[in-house]
């Protein structure tokens, strides 16, 4: 079963938390922190959880907070995750609670994720006697390219309760999705993000005599274009990859042929199979172009984040839970995955998981034109905080009820 007859009470309890959730979210937003070291954020989380019947452990290599709530009845473990870090963006939103830290902003809504997870902890502590098992709350730094989830896994977050979770859930707010709408899909929901790093090594010379040198610049340009041809000719259009060269560097002046040329590309793929293949094909293409020009090539395919893959059973459960809790019209099944990447993928590789989006477009804006996540103008609606907290709590309650010993939610 999903969430059972306690749906109304859960929604009402979450709504009652809205004022303090809003205050916490604004406090987090004013003091964003980057990367793995988030002492101010960690302190705010600990203060928000103070006095609750929780087991709390802090990270060693990062400012994580791992929290375990022991249910009143025996049963398995479920994990709920919220990422905590901000982005190196100078905020221009004009909000009254805008970032007070120069060059840092919660432009991806992680302040809402933290707040929703704190809210879920509060709601579940109130219902501790009903919990048929344990809940792990994973407050995670370093999602924005630092792989904080992997570090927390290495430090034991998946075994924090003493048993590996049977399921894991995470939400992500979106400033350009309709407010209050929950969106997800089974299977791949977010892309893998990897980096192709290339140095083509030639022999420098005078720009007037390219025949006396080995010019790496035309080869670099050819390699960039060859990668685009590879995308369209070596991969199924229904299991695509995206290769974008965002950095290209060579030379110092217009009449000198440089010794080498350098470029980096981001590589996105939507299935583990396509990811493995693009690693092999992209390296082969670049080395082939270099060899055709008589150049040496240093080519490195750096794996960053895997594909985020939703377990079909857990994705269906999340969808039905959202419908029961919030209303049948509040769930949308995405037709295709998004090309962004998520390090919740490291959790989903190890535990059956569901990752979904919660629309947070602010009142008065059109989701189709609202500033997107990561924009310095991005804004997120406080109004979705109670729904996010209630949904995370409902997922834990319902999932433990399904496998636990109580037989009730």
LINFENFEN-V77538 format. One record per run of one state. SS is the DSSP state (@ for helix, = for strand, . for the rest). FROM is the first residue (numbers start at 1). TO is the last residue. If there is no record, write none. Layout:
BEGIN
ss	from	to
SS	FROM	TO
SS	FROM	TO
END
This chain:
BEGIN
ss	from	to
.	1	3
@	4	30
.	31	38
@	39	49
.	50	54
=	55	58
.	59	64
=	65	70
.	71	72
=	73	83
.	84	86
=	87	87
.	88	104
=	105	105
.	106	109
@	110	126
.	127	127
@	128	130
.	131	131
=	132	140
.	141	147
@	148	154
.	155	156
@	157	159
.	160	166
=	167	174
.	175	181
=	182	184
.	185	186
=	187	190
.	191	191
=	192	201
.	202	202
=	203	203
.	204	204
=	205	206
.	207	209
@	210	212
.	213	213
=	214	214
.	215	215
@	216	233
.	234	240
=	241	250
.	251	255
=	256	257
.	258	259
=	260	269
.	270	271
@	272	292
.	293	295
=	296	305
.	306	307
=	308	310
.	311	311
@	312	326
.	327	327
@	328	330
=	331	333
.	334	337
=	338	338
.	339	344
@	345	348
.	349	352
=	353	359
.	360	381
@	382	403
.	404	409
END
